Amino acid sequence: MTASPDSRYPHLFAPMTLGAHRLKNRIVFPAIVNNFARQGLVTDRTVTFYAERAAGGAAMVVSEGLFVHRSSLPPSTGLAAFDPYNVEGFRRIAGAVEEHDSRMVGQLLHLGRQQLWTPGAASPLGVSAKPDPYRWTVPHAMSASEIEMVVEAFVTSAATLRRAGFSGVEVHAAHGHLITQFLSPWSNDREDGYGGDLDGRTRFLREVLAGIRSVCGKDFLLGLKMPGDELVKGGITPPEAVRIAQRVTAETMVDYLAFGQGNSSLSFGAHVPDMHYPPGPFLDIQRELRAAVPVPVVAFGRVTSADESEAVVRDGVGDLVGLGRVLLADPGFPAKVRDGHEAQVRPCIFCNVCWAEATQGRKLVCVVNPRLATPGEAAGVVRKVSKKRRITVVGAGVAGLQTATEAAARGHDVTLLAGSWLGGKARLEASLPGRQEVARVLEYQRSSAAAQGVRIEPGVEATAEMILASRPDAVVLATGARMVAPYGLEAGSETGISVRDYLAREDEEHGGTAVLFDFDHSPGTYAAVDLLTRRHRRVLLLTPRAHIGEGVPYVSLLGIHRRLHEAGVEIIPSSEPLMFKGNVLRYANVFTGVTTEVEEVRLFTWSTPRLPNDELVAPLESRVVPVHTIGDAYAPRTMLAAIHEAEQLAGRL
């Protein structure tokens, strides 16, 4: 894939030589855990996942972290590089990727003290007997012989991948894993030859790199992912990262470097900056590091568009650009951008649901891409129907828009009764601080529906008679749900207002105290709290749970806590409202029953369980019309569930 002379993105699509290999462009799919393996072995879906990223046009594909030794206990859904039964599977991955003129690179991983997937399941090896800041598990401090064993495991794993047809390996020395634990004075307090000064702390990594280069040769790509900034006091900073990179590459030249941010402490969120971060939040650091190191650099971290990707290469931030979550949402991004079809790119909204699912040991999912890791995903292949039907979809939230678009793409004649809320309740969420990127999903769905010929009738509040008048062969009800007032309010209490209704009204109350009752724990709820802190002098957040944020990925929850504490929000756990009257709110502790009153409450709002808007089901079913109820109208759930369910239904219509 080469850029035409008049390409809008000549730097992004310029080929380059990396080590002994030619890359057709500058787009890299970096390592992302997918959990498609079974009992540690490659599956068909594993192969398809990587093949589709290559088919979509990425010049280089980096595998998920491949575990190099049993002492870094992989989950059954992770891939073991040390397992001889995986060699044939690795050959399949390499063949499926390389046939698309894309270089397949295996990331080599040892977690060290970190137990992301299997806490407490084994006694982990670590650099020092210091607890993992994520799980608080304390490892066994490695002996000299154990260090030698793990070094050899890295080398042996690299040799295995070379035999399997991989173009190279990337040694994972970032994100607080084992090698970071050696490199960082924050985690390494050893007093032998693997600790202390720069030479001691880099010794393990230097032995790993030298061993791989010696065994695998100079034509085998050797990449290094290392910390650019741990973002913790006493950890690796950008100047220290430069010292480490220069010391390491002076002994064994690697073919590329990639700099990650954060570790498993409170800086965990920097691994995968979410939609609350600005685009490319760490690119300035990476630009500084690239200028100081002697090898090409892969820059990454919430690069959101082709324009930003072009600027990364053009402006000298990186020689290549890593687009992990972007290529999860749409592996066809490179080909679509190259061919001038940028508007057809399915947008990533950086919600980090993918990270949450994978680190909980479940299979990788993408909220906006229900076809993830299926054949034909990159090309957008859909199965056409043999018999065209008239389909009427009621409701234009994410579920209704997805159903209408996909049904039309399969060949049906589709009418979408959009009502007064094109975009549904997601449109309200997109108006909240830090949640604006939700609007990108709605705009993509709207434009895709129009492109597929869906007839959109806005401003129509559908009735059963109106729906039946269109003589549909099938009806899809995607009419959403509504929040209900807190169940525990006593008789005579004012109910306050739901968060959704508060956002929809035009008048804005300011000043005084606002209380939000959180019986929802979703990212949108906490974005609403962010909004309240801008409008009210005092904000209280009540929840019946012992903590907040159960529905938020941990890496994003850290940011929520940081914002709420910085804004002075009073977080009151294990509590529920009892009475709101005359600007006084009384609430009780759910365990003790002890009550507290809050005065001068200007706003009492709540984010609570929802009831389906399913009033149309009975009158339609009585007319013997096939009716399908999906999304919140069937059972209130998440955007992930709504979009994926809609995709499945469209395939059955």
MIROKOL-462324 format. One record per residue: residue in one letter; x, y, z of N, C-alpha, C in turn. Coordinates in steps of 0.02 Angstrom, whole numbers, plus 50000, padded with zeros to 5 digits. Example, Ala and Ser with C-alpha at 12.3 -4.5 7.8 and 13.67 -1.06 7.14 Angstrom:
<recs>
A506604971650390506154977550390506604983550390S506424988850354506844994750357506455000250394
</recs>
This chain:
<recs>
M500434994150000500005000050000500455006250000T500435010149948500815016349945500345022149933A500545027949957500115033849949500195036649880S499655038949851499685042349787499975049249798P500255052449746500555059049755500075064249783D499425063549769498955068549793498585066249856S498855061149889498545058649950498515064150003R497955064150041497905068850097498385067150153Y498635061050152499055058750207499695055650180P500115059650148500715056850116501215053950165H501255056750225501735054150274501485047650305L500835047350319500545041450351500595035450305F500535036550239500535030950192501195030250154A501715033550179502375032650148502685026250174P502955022150130503285015950153503935017650189M504195012950227504835013850261505165007150272T505805007350285506175001350301506275001150377L506074995550406506154994550478506584988350487G507194989250511507654983750514507784981050444A507684974650435507774971550369507114970950331H506594974250355505924973350327505644979950300R505254979250247504914985050218504204985350243L503994991250267503304992250288502954996550236K502344994750218501994998150164501705004850186N501625005950251501405012450277501635013050349R501395017950385501645019150453501145017050507I500655013150490500115011350537500275004650569V500265004550636500404998550675499804996850718F499624990550719499134988150768499524985650829P499514989250885499904987150943499574981650982A499934979151032499704973451070499084975051111I498564970851106497964971451146497744964351166V497614963351230497384956951255496704955351223N496624949151199495974947451169495624941551200N495984937051234495684931251267495304926651220F495514926351158495204921751111495514914751113A496054914151151496384907551157495954902951199R496104896451195495764891551236496284886951267Q496284886651332496784882851369497494884751348G497594891151336498254893651319498464892751247L498004890151205498184888451136497814892951086V498124893751028497844897750974497194894450949T496684898650937496054896250909495944899450840D495424897050806495254900050741495104907550749R494774909350804494604916350813495224920550827T495714917650861496354921150870496644923050802V496664918150757496954919250691496554924550653T495894923950655495464928750619495564935850646F495624936550711495714943150742496324946650712Y496884943250709497484946450683497454947250607A497174942250573497134942550500496714948550477E496174950050513495744955650492496084962350503R496504963050555496884969250564497374970250506A497674964750482498124965150425497734966450360A497164963050352496764963850291496524971050283G496414974450340496194981350337496724986350319G497354984050316497884988450291498424990450339A498434988050402498974989650448499624986650421A500164990450425500814988150399501154983250445M501004983750510501304979150559500784977650612V500754971350632500284968950682500684966050739V500564968450799500904965850859500404961650898S500614955850918500164951250953500024953751024E499514950751055499424951551127500064949151162G500144950851225500724948451262500724940851265L501264937851241501344930551241501764928651302F501494924651345501834922951408502434918551394V503004920551421503634917151405503804911551453H503464911351511503654906351562503074904851608R503054898851634502514896751679502494900851743S503054903851763503064907851824502664914251817S502494916151755502024921651744501384918351721L501004916051769500444911551755499944914751709P499864912251648499374915151603498674912451618P498164916351604497484913551608497394908451552S496874904451557496764899351504496604902651438T496404909051440496244912651378496834916651351G497414916151383498014919451359498444914551321L498904917051281499334912851239500014911751272A500214905451276500844903551306501364902451251A501864906851248502394906051199502824900051214F502824897851277503244892251297502924885451284D502294885351263501944879051252502084876351182P502404870551176502574867951110501964866451067Y501384865551098500774864251060500524870451022N500824876251037500604882351004500984883850940V501504880150925501924881850868501524881950803E501104876950793500704876750732500204882550730G499924884150788499474889950790499834896450774F500434897250799500824903250782500974903450708R501094897750677501204897650605500584900050568R500004898050592499384900250560499294907750566I499444910550625499394917750634499864921350587A500484919250586500984922550544500784922250470G500564916450447500364915750377499774920150360A499274920450405498664924350392498804931850390V499294934150428499464941250430499944943050374E500464939150365500984940850317500734940550245E500214936650232499954936350164499634942850141H499504947350189499244953950173499794959250170D500414957050162500984961650161501004965650225S500904962250280500934965250346501414961150388R501824964450427502324960950468502014958850534M502084952350550501814949650612502364949550665V502244952950720502724953550775502404950950839G502754946750875502494943850937502754947650997Q502304949851040502524953251101502674948151155L503264948551184503474943951236503374947051305L503064943351350502814946151413502954941651472H503164944851527503154941651593502884946851641L502354945151677502024950051720502414951751782G502864947351804503194948551867502694948251924R502714953251968502294953152027501564954352012Q501404956951953500714958751937500284952651923Q499694952551950499214947151938498564950251913L498564952251850497984955651822497384951051815W497504944751796496954940251779496814935051832T497314932951868497234927351915497494929151984P497194934052018497454936152083497444930552134G498014929452166498054924452219498094917352194A498104916252128498104909352103498784906052107A499304910052112499974907252115500414912252152S501004909952171501494914452201501914917352146P501814923752128502174926552071502904927952086L503304927752033503994929952039504014937552031G504464940652067504544947852062505264949852070V505394956152058506074958752064506264959652137S505794962252176505884963452247505254961252283A505314960352349504724958352388504314964452406K504074967852354503664973852362502984972452330P502444974552361501784972652335501614975852269D501234972252229500964975052168500454980352188P500524986452162500064991752183499354990852158Y499224986152113498554984952088498194979752131R498504973952140498194968552178498434968052250W499004971352267499314971052332499614964152347T499684960052297500014953552308500764954752313V501094951052358501814951652369502154945652335P502624946852290502944941452253503534938352290H503744932852264504384929852284504934933452246A505424936252282505974939852250506424934852214M506544935952150506904931252108507624930352130S507834924152130508544922652142508934923452077A509594923052082510014923652022509844918151972S509734912051996509574906551950508894907451918E508424910251955507764911551926507784917051874I508204922051886508294927251836508574924251772E509074920051779509374916751720508854912651683M508424909251721507894905051691507414909251650V507214915051676506724919151640507054922651580V507674924651586508034927351527508024922251471E508194916151488508204910851437507504909651408A506984910551450506304909551425506124914851373F506334921051383506224926151332506574924251267V507194922051272507574920451211507274914451175T507094909251213506794903351183506134904851149S505734909151181505094911051152505184914751086A505674919251084505814922851022506014918050967A506434913250983506654908350933506074904250908T505604902650952505004898850932504594902850881L504504909250894504114913350849504464914350782R505124914650783505484915150720505364908950678R505404903150709505294896850673504574896550646A504114899750681503414899650661503254904550604G503744908650585503634913150529503494920350548F503534922050612503454929050632504034933150605S503894939450590504424943950566504854946550623G504604946250684504994948750739504634948150805V504934950950857504634951050923504704958050952E504254959550999504294965651038504344963751111V504874965651144504974964251215504584969351255H504114966951296503684971351335504034973151401A504294979251404504644981551464504284987651493A503644988451479503264994351502502694992151548H502284997151568501644996051602501714992451669G502294992651699502374989751766502484982251767H502564979151709502694971951707503404970451730L503614964151726504244961951757504834966351739I504934967851674505534971451655505514978651680T504924981751681504864988351712505064987951785Q504864982551819505034981751889505784981551900F506154978851852506884979151855507144986151841L506854989451790507124995851767507005001551816S506465001351854506255007151893506515007051964P506825012551987507025012952057506425012952104W505825014252078505225014152118505045007052140S505225002052099505044995152114505644990552126N506234992752111506834988552116507274991052174D507294987152228507744988752284508264983352295R508414979652242508914974252246509604977252261E510014973252294510684975352311511214971152276D510984966852228511474962852190511594966252123G511844962552074512014965352009511434967251966Y510814965951989510214967751951509824973551982G510154977252026509834982952057510324988652064G510104993952098510554999452112510585004552056D511175005152024511275010351974510975008351907L511075012651857510775011451791511015004851761D511655003351766511904997051739511564991051771G511474991351837511154985751872510424985051853R510064990551852509354990151838509194988351765T509654989651719509544987851649509844981051631R510184977951677510544971751661510084966251635F509524965151669509064959951647508834961151575L508624967251561508394968851493508954968151442R509544970351460510104969751413510264962451397E510204958251447510334951051436509784948051391V509164950151401508624947651359508724949751287L508854956051275508934958551207509544955451173A510094954951208510694952051179510584944751161G510234941151204510094934151191509654933151130I509134937251124508684936651066509054938251002R509444943651002509814945550942510314940150922S510644937150971511144931950957510824925850926V510244923850951509924917750928509524918850864C509204924650858508734925750802509044929550743G509604932850753509944936050697509714943150684K510074946550640509954953650626509354954850581D509134949850544508564950950499507894950050533F507914948250597507304947150636507154953650675L506554956450664506384962650697506414961950773L506734966650804506774966750877506534973550902G505944973750931505664979850958505674979851034L505644985751062505644986451135505114991451155K504634989151195504144993651225504354994951297M504485001251313504755002951379504405009051408P504505010451472504165016251502504435022751475G503975027351459504175034151442504115038651503D503615037151544503505040751607503035036551649E503275034251707502845030251751502325034451787L502425040951789501945045551819501835044051893V502375041851927502365040951999503005043852029K502955046452090503535049252123504055043852135G504665045152112505205040252119505255035252063G504805035752013504815031151957505195033851898I505135030451842505485032451781505145038651752T505545043751740505335049951708505605050151637P505375054851595505655055151527506415055651524P506745059851565507485059851562507785053051580E507495049551629507745042951647507595037951591A507025038651557506875034251501507395035051446V507615041151434508145042351384508785038851404R508965039451468509575036151492509535028551483I508955025751500508865018551492508915016551419A508555020051376508555018351305509255018851275Q509615024051292510285024951265510755019551291R510695017751355511135012451383510985005751352V510355004251343510164997751316510354997051243T510205002151203510345001751131511085002351114A511475004951161512205005251150512504998251149E512164993551181512424986751185512104982151133T511464982651125511094978751074510614983451038M510744984750975510314989350938509644985950923V509104989150944508444986650927508194990150864D507684987450833507434990350770506924995850781Y506594995650838506145001150854506015001350929L505795007150952505595008251021504875010651023A504525009051077503865011751090503835013551164F503595019451179503595021851248502885022151275G502775018551330502125018651363502145022851425Q501555024751450501505028851509501145025051565G501325026751627500985024051684501225017051703N501015014851762501125007951782500485005551817S500525000851862499914998151892499715001751956S499985007651967499805011752025499215016152006L499145021952038498605026552021498695029651952S499265028351920499365030751851499145025551800F498795020351822498575014951778498185017651718G497775022751728497365025351674497755028051615A498385029751626498795032451572498965027051520H498885020651538498995015351488498535016351428V497905017651444497385018051392496965024251404P497225030151389496865036351403496175036351371D495665037851411494985037451387494745044051358M494095044651346493825050451311493865056851352H494025056451417494115062451457494795065751444Y495265061951416495905064851398495845068451331P496265073451320496295076451253496615071451204P496525072251140496865067851092497625068151101G497945062351097498665061951101498965065151163P498725063351223498935066951283499675066251301F500005060951275500705059951292501175060651233L500925063351178501345063851118501915068751128D501835073851169502385078451181502965074851214I502815070451261503335066451293503675061951241Q503275058851198503555054251149503975058051097R503775064051080504185068151034504875069451065E504885071151129505505072451165505945066251167L505645060551179506025054351183506295052351114R505885053051063506115051250996506725055150975A506745061550993507315065750974507965063651007A507905059751061508505057951100508735050851090V508375046851050508565039751041508765038450969P509175033450957509465032450891509085027850844V508465025950863508095021150823507385023750810P507025020850761506335022950749505885021750810V505365025950815504915025650872504195024850848V503825020350882503105019750871502765024050924A502405029250902502055033750948501325031550952F501035031851012500345029551020500055032751083G499405031651093499055034151151498505039051133R497915036451120497325040451102497445045051043V497745042250991497755045550926497105043750893T496685048750877495985047250863495785047450790S496205050150746495985051250677496565050750628A496395050850564496905050850512497315057350513D496985062850526497345069250531497865069150586E497665066650644498135066150700498695061250684S498535055750652499035050750634499545053650585E499295057250535499745060550487500215065350523A499945069150572500355074050608500895070650650V500745064750677501245061050716501865059850675V501785057550613502355055950571502655062350541R502225066750516502455072850484502845077350531D502635077850594502935082450641503485079350683G503675073250667504245070350702504095067750771V503465066450787503295063550852503485056150853G503365052750798503535045750791503635044050718D503995038650707504095036250638503505031950616L503175028850665502575024850654502065026950706V501435025350693500905027150740500505020950759G500425019850824500045014150848499315016050857L498865012250827498145013750829497775007550855G497845006250920497555000150947496805000150948R496505004350989495775004350996495435006650932V495765011050894495485013250830495395007350783L495885002850782495844997050737495444991250767L495274991750831494764987250858494074989250832A493944995750836493294998350813493204997250738D493734998150700493694997250627494374995350599P494494988850589495144986750561495254989250490G494714991350456494764993950389494965001250385F495115004250443495315011350445495855013050394P496415009250390496945011250342496695011350270A496355006050248496125005750179495605011150164K495135012250210494625017350199494925024350194V495395025850238495725032450236496135033150172R496505028050155496915028350095496495029550033D495905026350030495495026649970494995032449971G495055036850020494615042750021493935041550050H493855036150089493205034550119493225035450195E493525040750217493625041850288492965042250325A492445044850293491785045550325491485038750342Q491735033450311491465026850324491815023250381V492315026450411492675023350467492235023250529R492145017350557491755016650619492185019550676P491935024450713492365028050761492445024350827C493045024650853493175022550922492985028350968I492665026951024492485032251071492905031951134F493395027451137493875027151192493515026451259C493035021851261492655020551322493005015651368N493485011851341493885006951378493485000851402V492904999751374492544993551388492954987551363C493304988451308493724983051282494244980951335W494574985851365495074984451417494744980851476A494174983251498493844980351556493654973051544E493374971651486493174964751472493774960151470A494304962351436494894958051427495244956751494T495304961851535495664960951598495244957351651Q494604956451637494184952151680494184944951657G494594943451606494644936651581494114934751530R493694939651511493194938251460493464939951391K493144937351340493364938551272493314946051255L493794948351217493814955351197493184957151158V492894962951175492324965551138492444972951124C492084975551076492094982651061491374984951060V491224990351096490534992851100490264994251030V490654997350987490394999650923490494994650866N490864989250879491024984450826490794977450845P490174975750832489934969050850490204963450807R490574965150753490854960050709491574958450725L491814960650782492514959750800492734952450793A493294951650758493614945050750493174940050714T492784942350665492404937850622492654938550551P492614933350511492854933750441492504939250402G492894943150364492614948550325492504954950363E492714955150426492614960950469492904967250438A493524966950415493864973050390493514975750328A493274971350285492954973450223492224975250233G491954973850292491244975350305490774970750267V490974964550258490574959750220489944957850260V489354958250228488734956150259488374951250213R487994946850244487624941850206486964944950182K486854944950117486234947650089485664942550097V485064945250106484484940850115484224938550047S483914932750047483624930049985482934932849972K482594935250025481924938050017481894944850051K481744949950013481684956650039481034957450078R481084960650138480494961650180480434969050199R479834971150216479724977850241479794977750318I480274981550342480414981650413480294988750439T479904989350492479804995750525480144995550593V480605000150603480965000750666480705006850703V480535006050766480275011550806480785013350860G481035019450857481525021750905482205022450873A482515028350882483145029850847483715031050896G483725027050950484325026750991484835022250959V485355020350995485885016350964485625009550941A485145006550977484875000050956484465000650893G484025005650890483605006550831484005008350769L484475012850776484895014850720485305008950694Q485585005050740485994999250720485564994150683T484974992650710484534987750677484334990050608A484124996350602483894998950538484444998750486T485045000850506485605001050459485794994050435E485864989450482486084982750464485544978950426A484914979950442484384976650405484374979250333A484464985750324484474988550256485094986150218A485654985550252486264983150219486184976050194R485754972250226485634965350205485104964850150G484804970450133484344970550076483624971850091H483454973050155482754974350172482554981550158D481904982650152481614989350144481434991750215V481804996850239481754998650310481505005850319T481015006550363480775013150385480945013850459L481235019550478481415020950547480985026650573L480535025050619480125030250652480535032850711A480835038750700481355041150746481085044750807G480465046850806480215050750861480565057450865S480545060650923480845067250931481555066850955W481835060750963482495059950992482945055950946L483155058850890483625055350847484285054650886G484455048550901485035047350944484835045051013G484185045551029483945042951092484265046151152K484275042551207484565045251269485315046051265A485635042451218486355043251210486535050451190R486055053851157486175060751138486255065151200L485875063651253485955067351315486635066051347E486845059751347487495058051375488055061751338A487985062451273488495065751233488555073251249S488055075951284488075083051303488465084151368L488655078851401488975079351467489725080551461P490035083451511490765084451510491135077851500G491585077851452492005072051440491675066351403R491025066951386490675061551352490485063351281Q490785068651255490595071151189490715066051133E491185061551143491335056851089490785051751078V490325051151125489745046851113489365049351052A489375055851040489035058650981489325056050916R489955053850916490265051250855489925044650834V489725040650883489365034450867488695036150835L488335040850864487685042750837487735045550767E488225049750755488305052650689488495047250638Y488925042650658489115037150613488495032850598Q488095031250648487505027250637487005030850592R486915037350604486435041150564486655041450491S487295042950478487535043350410487535036450376S487675031250414487665024450387486955022450368A486475024150410485775022650394485565026050330A485745032450323485565036150262485905033050201A486535031050209486895028150153486595021450131Q486295017850177485985011350161485265012050137G485015018150132484345019250106483785018650157V483945018950220483425018750271483005025150267R482345024450267481905030250268481815032450341I482085038150358482045040650427481495045750432E481005044450475480445048950486480515051950555P480815057950560480915061150625480285064450651G480285065850716479735069650745479085065850748V479105059250741478495055250740478455051050804E477955052250845477825048050903477375042350881A477665036650874477325031050841476745028350884T476205026550849475645022850879475595016250843A475225011650872475135005050841474815005850772E474325010350766473985011250702474465013950649M474875018650669475355021550622475855016350597I476075012150643476555006950625476235001950577L475624999850593475284994850551475104997750483A475025004250480474845007450416475405006750365S476015005750388476575004850342476614997750314R476134993550336476084986550313476754982850320P477034982850380477684979650389477634972050390D478164968850367478224961650375478484959950445A478814964750476479064963850544479174970750575V479084971050640479174977350677479724976250730V480164981150735480684981050787480554986950833L480434985450896480334990650946480984991850984A481264997850974481874999951009481715006451044T481205006251086480915012251115481225014351181G481755010951202482125013151260481795011751326A482005015551376481755014651444481775021351481R481455021351539481425027451579481655025951650M481985030751681482205030051750481595030651797V481635027151853481105027451902481365030651966A480925033952002481125037252065481385032152115P481845034152158482115029552208481575025852246Y481655019352253481135015252283481025016752357G481535019152392481485019852464481185026352488L480955030752444480675037052465480025035952504E479975039452560479385038552603478785042352575A478195040552599477585043952578477625051352595G477405055552549477425062752559478065065952535S478535062052514479165064852489479085067552418E479425073052404479495075252335479975070452300T479865069352237480275064252202480915067052173G480975073652167481555076252132481485075152058I482045074152023482025073551951482565068751928S482425064751878482935060151852483485064051817V484065061151815484635064351781484455065751708R484115061051676483935061951606483465067751596D482965068251639482485073851632482825080451649Y483275080351697483645086351714484055088851655L484385084251619484795086251562484365088551504A483755085951498483335087751442482985094451449R482915096851511482565103151520483025109051504E482735114551486483125120251464483375124451522D482985125151576483205129351631483745125951671E484215129651695484785126951732484815130251800E484725126351853484795129051921485525129651938H485705135151971486395136251990486435137952064G487025136852092487135138552162486835133552209G486965134552274486685130152324486965123152321T486585118452349486795111452355486415107152305A486775102652273486465097552230486635090652258V486145086252258486235079352280486055074752223L486505070252206486365065252155486385058352188F485835054652179485805047852205486005043052149D486545039252161486845034952110486645027752123F486135025452086485935018352088486075015452019D486595017951987486735016251917487455014251905H487935018351931488645016851929488935016651858S488635020451812488895020651744489325026751733P489745026851680490155032851666489725039051656G489145038351625488725044151613488485047451677T488355043351728488145046151792488675050751822Y489305048551818489835052651848489995058751805A489865058251741489925064251699489385069351718A488805066851738488275071351763488495074751827V488845071151870489115074151931489615079651913D490045078251863490515083351839490135089751820L489565088851785489175094651765488895098351826L488665094651875488385097851935488915101951973T489535099651972490055103452007490175110251974R489985110951911490065117251876489475121951889R488935119151916488325123151924488145124451997H488425120652042488225121152112488845121852157R488755125352212489305126452258489495120152296R488995115952310489115109852348488765104152313V489115098452305488815092652272488935086552316L488385082952329488415076652366488235070952318L488605065552323488485059552283488325053752331L487705051552330487485046052373487445039652332T487635034052362487535027552330487405022352383P486975017452369486855012152419487425007152422R487865007152373488445002752374488985005452421A489465001052438490015003152482490535007252446H490475007652379490945011552339490595013352275I490915017452235490605019652172490945016352112G490615016852055490935015151991490965007851972E490485003851995490514996751978490434995551903G490125000151868490024999251796490545002751754V491105004751784491625008551749492265004651747P492595004151689493255000851687493735004051737Y494125000051771494565002551824495015008151800V495285007551739495745012651714495395019351705S494745019151693494355025451688494075027651756L493955022851800493705024451867494205028651905L494855027451895495365031451928495275038851910G495135040251847495025047151826494405050151857I493885046051864493275048451896493415050551968H493755046152005493925047852074494335054252077R494815054852032495245060752032494835067152020R494395066951971493985072851956493505074652013L493185069552041492705070952095493055073752157H493625070852174493985073352233494255080352221E494515081552162494775088252147494215093452150A493605091452131493045096152132492715096752200G492945092852248492665093252315491995089752324V491835085052280491205081352286491215077152350E490675077452388490615073352448490315066652429I490715061452430490495054752411490255051152474I489625049252474489315046252534489095039252515P489485034152530489305027252513488805024252562S488535018552544488095014652588487505018652614S487225022852571486685027352592486145027752539E485525028952561484975029852515484495035252540P484175038952495483735044352516483075041652544L482815045252594482175043352624481635048652612M481825055152617481335060452613481665066652584F481315069652535481525076052508480925080652510K480975086052550480405090552557480655097252583G480415102752550480595109352573481335110652571N481675108152520482395109052511482815105552564V482525100752598482895096752647482865089452624L483455086352622483495079252604483715075252665R483355070052680483555065452734483745058752703Y484335056352721484555049852695484775045452753A484825038852740484995034052793485565029552770N485975027552817486475022452804486125015752796V486275012052743485915005852729486075000252778F486635000952815486824995752862486584997252933T486625003552952486455005253022485775008553029G485515011452976484885015052980484965022153007V485565024153025485675030953051485525035952996T485135041153014484925046052964485315052552970T485355056152914485695062652911485275067252868E485245073552886484875078452846485345083352813V485175085152751485545090152713485075095852698E485255101952715484815107652705485025111552642E484575115952622484685120452565484855116552501V484495111252491484595107152430484205110252373R484555113052325484235116152267484035111052214L484405105452214484265100352163484355093452194F483845089252187483885082152204483755078252140T484265074852116484205071152054484455064052064W484245059652020484415052652030484535049151963S485015044551967485165040051911485035033051936T484505030051912484225024151944484065018651893P483865012751918483635007551872483065009951828R483015007051768482535009451719481985004251706L481425006851684480865002551663480795003051587P480694997351553480634997451480480025001451456N480105004951402479545008151368479255003051318D478854998551343478614992951302477854993151291E477564999151295476834999651290476564997451222L476974997651170476744995851103476744988351090V477044984551134477124977351121476444973951116A476034974751166475384971151167474934972951109P474814979351093474364980851038474624978550970L475284978150963475554975750899475524968150895E475694964750949475674957450947474964954950937S474474958650961473774956450952473554956850879R473934960350838473764960950766474134955750724V474444951050756474794945450723475364948050678V475704953150701476294955750666476914953350705P477404950450672478024948550708478344954650739V478414954550804478684960250841479314958050878H479854961850869480484960550904480644966550948T480724965351012480884970651059481624970051078I481994975451070482724975051081482964980951124G483594980451144483894985851183483544986851249D483534993051273483224994551337482484993051338A482164993151281481444991751278481294984551298Y481784980151290481704973151312481934972351384A482544974651398482824974651465483374979851468P483314984851510483814990251512484514987751525R484974989651480485664987251485486134992651459T486704990651434487224995251413487194996451338M487575001451315487645002751244487944996751208L488414993451240488714987351212488174982251197A487754980751246487224975751236486744977851182A486564984351181486064986751132486324985951061I486934988151048487204987850980487324980750957H487584976551001487724969650982487084965750971E486584966851014485944963451005485614965550940A485664971950924485364974450862485684971350801E486344970650803486704967450747486464960250738Q486384956650793486164949650788485454949150761L485014953650785484324953450761484294954950686A484674959750663484674961450592484854955550549G485294951350575485484945350538484944940050535R484444940550580483914935550583483284937750547L483224944150532482604946750502482494944050431
</recs>
